[in-house]
């Protein structure tokens, strides 16, 4: 029997985002697995959950019993389905799948059913200070072979809006919802007029609108034939997706903030969304993700796993193995790997002509240089976009 001998939690930030990577070492010399446990804004809390609680719980357990370890770890604290514990368990879960595939001497996607496709289409991000700069940046990405592009005008909620704030207004990232809607509609009208309709365009609302405004916005964008409209509403308002579906045919994607199956079951079962955008480590790793894939397939919903910079390359690799092996794969978000990331994480997935490819190494196909990782320290600073406020100073959910 091969057992868990040690669990290491590695904190690093080669591209500025705090990353949490778990290394599970085994009783078999030289055999270990890696997993992503990244909760960027609370990385130290996840670190404690792993080191102080999961590590002593796991030492000595059989590495092959992934399902049993996942289920027992999830209830080991009694309280469950929160982002800290889910991410901590994800780090271990991905690492165990990495180990299992290494023992089988095959890439993980083979254990998940083999290839359903040879490469996964990705979408990337284009931003700009005005519609002309966005158009220029979209065009540059098209020249690189990208065919799916998320277009934003400034930061989430837009920018350059003149606002009259109340006296003693609190600090924050202020935006005007109505002006944001107007400017974004103008942006997509411009992009379609100049770049045509062969390009697949995406937009991320990032939960910046009220439910009724979100419905109006989705209807206004319908004429521009988006690939999907992302995160029109926060998880607390998911009942409103029924009204969005009844009012417009704009494809809808949501899910990066979900922790609990009860947040997505009805959305999928009632066919109220087109794409599920789960942050894989946020729900506990590969074990629940592969079950979610099968559930979505039953109801015609496709996957679009969350893939920003605050997913480690280990997490991106896990997403990719799911993408390659899932019949109902839709699209994969991709934010690029800088040189430092690629040095710290040898074996990062490659993107060519708009497709992401796994390598043929056993397991997830990715490693970590712990010595280099230690040079990039995590920092305690919340990004400004998280402190969103509307003109009167009211704090809103990002």
C-alpha positions, -999 to +999 in steps of 0.1 A: +000+000+000+013+035-009+005+060+018+006+098+023+038+106+042+038+144+041+017+173+029+034+206+020+017+239+014+036+262-010+028+299-012+041+318-042+032+348-064+053+348-096+027+369-115+015+391-086-015+369-076-012+349-044-011+312-053-015+282-030-001+248-042-002+216-023+024+189-026+014+154-013+045+132-007+041+094-006+058+064+009+070+055-026+104+072-031+102+102-055+064+099-060+044+130-052+015+149-066+006+186-069-028+203-065-042+238-066-057+253-034-056+289-045-079+313-026-060+345-034-077+368-010-074+344+020-043+324+012-031+323+048-064+309+060-062+281+034-026+275+045-037+270+081-065+247+071-041+224+053-012+225+077-030+226+110-060+203+102-059+184+069-022+174+071-025+154+104-058+140+092-042+126+060-008+112+071-008+075+066-039+072+044-039+051+012-033+074-018-056+053-040-087+060-019-094+094-035-132+093-032-131+082+005-105+108+014-125+135-003-158+126+014-142+121+049-121+153+046-152+173+036-171+163+068-140+163+091-148+198+103-186+191+103-193+226+088-186+223+050-190+238+016-170+270+023-142+284+002-114+279+027-121+242+034-131+235-003-098+250-015-078+231+011-094+198+001-089+206-036-052+209-032-050+174-018-076+160-042-058+172-073-025+160-059-040+125-054-053+124-090-018+135-101-003+106-082-028+081-094-022+090-131+016+089-125+012+054-111-007+044-142+021+061-163-004+081-183-017+117-185-047+123-162-071+128-191-066+091-200-080+081-166-109+104-171-120+087-202-094+097-228-095+125-253-128+139-265-108+165-285-071+172-291-070+208-280-092+230-258-104+264-273-095+293-250-108+328-245-086+357-235-092+392-223-090+425-241-094+458-223-089+495-232-095+531-222-120+536-250-137+515-277-109+522-302-082+509-279-103+478-271-107+472-309-069+476-313-062+451-285-088+426-298-072+428-333-038+421-318-052+390-301-069+379-333-035+381-351-022+357-325-048+332-334-074+338-307-110+334-319-128+339-285-122+372-268-137+388-237-140+426-243-142+451-214-141+488-214-119+497-185-121+480-151-153+461-141-182+485-142-164+508-167-143+539-162-141+576-168-176+582-154-183+616-139-201+611-106-214+633-078-205+616-046-220+625-012-198+644+014-174+622+033-178+594+007-158+562+015-129+551-006-136+525-032-138+516-069-168+538-079-188+532-111-221+543-125-243+512-136-263+530-162-233+546-178-215+513-177-244+496-196-246+524-222-208+524-228-206+486-231-235+485-256-217+512-277-184+491-274-200+460-288-218+479-315-184+493-325-166+459-324-192+443-345-192+471-370-154+470-374-145+434-368-177+416-380-195+386-366-170+357-372-152+366-340-168+352-308-171+379-282-177+376-245-184+402-217-181+399-179-206+419-159-189+408-127-222+411-108-222+449-111-259+453-119-292+450-102-314+421-114-337+443-135-307+461-151-291+428-158-322+417-177-322+449-197-285+446-204-287+410-216-316+421-240-296+451-253-266+429-261-287+403-278-282+419-313-244+415-310-246+377-307-222+372-277-207+338-272-219+344-236-226+370-210-206+362-179-217+367-142-247+389-148-258+384-112-242+373-079-250+339-063-274+356-039-297+365-068-297+333-089-335+330-089-335+360-113-318+339-140-353+325-147-364+359-158-333+365-178-339+333-197-375+342-204-365+376-217-335+370-240-316+344-260-282+359-250-262+329-237-255+330-200-225+318-180-221+319-143-205+301-114-170+313-104-182+322-069-201+289-063-191+267-033-221+245-027-240+222-051-273+238-041-261+269-058-260+253-092-283+223-092-315+242-102-297+265-126-285+235-145-316+213-141-339+240-152-316+249-181-313+286-170-277+289-180-256+278-210-221+276-194-210+267-159-180+287-148-169+270-116-135+278-100-124+242-097-106+245-064-135+265-050-157+234-050-131+209-038-110+198-069-113+172-096-135+148-077-165+170-075-157+187-109-159+155-129-193+147-113-205+182-122-194+176-158-217+146-160-246+164-144-242+193-168-241+170-198-275+156-189-291+190-192-271+204-222-249+228-202-213+232-212-182+239-191-162+271-190-139+267-160-127+298-143-091+305-155-077+339-144-043+347-130-054+337-095-056+300-106-022+284-103-007+266-134-015+234-115-051+244-114-050+253-151-035+219-159-064+203-139-089+223-159-073+213-191-074+176-184-111+180-177-116+200-209-099+174-230-118+145-216-153+161-213-178+157-241-197+189-230-167+211-228-175+247-240-145+270-236-116+276-213-107+310-198-069+317-201-050+347-189-015+337-200+017+325-183+046+350-179+082+340-179+084+337-141+053+315-139+068+292-165+101+290-146+084+282-113+060+257-128+078+236-155+053+219-178+028+247-180+001+239-207+009+254-241-014+276-262-011+276-300-034+293-324-062+296-298-060+260-285-045+248-252-028+215-253-018+191-225+016+175-226+019+137-226+037+134-192+021+112-166-003+129-142-011+165-145+021+170-165+033+199-144+059+204-116+070+231-092+105+245-085+101+251-048+134+271-045+123+295-072+087+296-058+101+308-024+115+339-041+081+353-050+064+361-017+027+366-014+014+400-003-014+411+018-032+436-004-068+435-016-073+445-053-091+478-057-119+463-079-131+443-049-141+476-031-169+484-056-193+513-049-221+530-068-222+569-069-240+574-036-212+554-019-232+521-013-209+491-013-219+465-038-209+428-042-182+424-068 
